[in-house]
Amino acid sequence: MSGGFEHEAEHMLVEPEGEKKKDEHGHGHSHEHLDGAESEIVALGCLTVGGTTFTIDREGQVEAGKDTTFGVEVVGTAGAAKPSAAWLANPDGEKLCDPVSSEDHNQHWHFTVCPLMPVKKSKFILKVGEEEGAIDFARGAQPCNDGILTVFKVAGAPEWAGFLELKLHGDAGDLELFLYSNYSQQTEWTRKKPVPFDVPKETVMRLAFPSHPDKTVEMRVRNMDQNEDEDGKPNMRGAGTNYFIFPGETGADAEWITGETFRGTATVAFEVNGKSYAVDPFVLVPHEALH
């Protein structure tokens, strides 16, 4: 850790452990089961193409010879431009797979790509009309607490600062949030979990919901002592932690996000040592719907 609670994020991403069984879940993708984490949804951020802003996620790892599904959804105005194709490409423009059309689900599209060559430097390309946009697909990153993983950034900085995992328990409307600074490299013999991105325990995570404009959520530590997760594992390291919950003991209304059919877009913002961190809007569904 450098500069108090400020971090210089490293992105040594987890590699997949080989072929896993695929199932279907309510998010619309197939998924793999790895190290006890049943979700492999990674929200990649937003991309504006053809005058429309889309939030993009992927399910599972991207590997040569393997199908991976990317979800693309309009943020904001309905009836916006429709994406026509997607593919993976290297920085020089070389396509690693043929462009594919989408499965249309009413302002939400699924593109299943299968690269034919190694994908180490490639990006996901989305075409809308005659315009193309590219986004990094966070190679190797995946959730480890059965939630939805996304990336967070420092305001005004183009590089990622770290990873944020948000888990919604649909049965009670409870939310859990985890911050990570990086991912450890998997070897043939071991696979390490990501390094916590610790922030002061007084930090407040502020959630807004573009899909529900009148709704906001504030997430805080469970307590100022050990800040245990739902399994009773302590998450306090000195005066810092990477774990936050809602509603906790606050008595705040969680009824509106209760139920396994909840679906919306969410954003998260927080401040540490005068720096503002935030994530792009991403699709949030209960972890029960990811199974």
Secondary structure, DSSP 8 states (H G I E B T S, - for coil): --STT------------S----EE-TTSSEE--BTTB---EEEEEEEEETTEEEEEEEES---TT--EEEEEEE-S-TT-----EEEEE-TT--BSS--B--EE-SSEEEEEE--SS--TT-EEEEEETTEEEEE---TT---SSSSEEEEEEETT-SSEEEEEEEEEETTTTEEEEEEEEE-----SS-----EE--EETT--EEEE-TTSTT-EEEEB-S-SSS---TTS---EETTEESEEEESTTS----GGG-STT--EEEEEEEEETTEEEE---EEE--GGGG-
